[in-house]
Amino acid sequence: MSADAKSLWGPLTEGLTIPRDLDLTNRARALEQLGVTLSAHRAQVSQVKEVRPQRDAALLVSSCQWPVRAHRMHHTTQEGAPLAAHLARIAPDTASWRTGPPSGIAARLLLAAHHALTTPLDQPLPTGPRVSTTAARSRSTTTTDTATPKQPALTEPAAPAARLGSVFK
């Protein structure tokens, strides 16, 4: 599995098919690997630029993870969801992704875009990180052995030690 595929795998790629040899260093190849045609990509970039301020659009489109966001947008469009309506939900200047160190704004914006694209329009966007139980389970280093039956709970209280001592005398 490529380093790019490993680093991206998790909540941001849930529900998407990510190639094991994904190469984000070559944007055109990555878009091709993810099944986003050149015409679909142009349409997505245009829609992002229409609904997002210029700076936000530039941050989204220029990020190294853009091909995966483009794949998510393509997936959203194929499901019949209105892409522009989803992206417009990121708009408020007071959004939580805008707070924090400037060096992390692109990552926070990508996460906000992910939430906007994966949250139904009739539901509010999450205000904090959303936990993906599927991704968490798959990355867990511990496993629960479900084959071993659990001990049954005691139904009666244990006998006091003094009474047990008298039984064995």
Buried (B, 14 or more C-beta within 10 A) or exposed (E): EBEBBEEBBBBBBBEBEBBEEBBBEEBEBBBBBBBBEEEBBEBBBEBBBEBBEEEBBBBBBEBBBBBBBBBBBBBBBEEEBEBEEBBBBBEEEEBBBEEEEEEEBBBBBBBBBBBBBBBEEEEEBBEEEBEBEEBEEEEEEEEEEEEEEEEEEEEEEEEEEEEEEEEEE
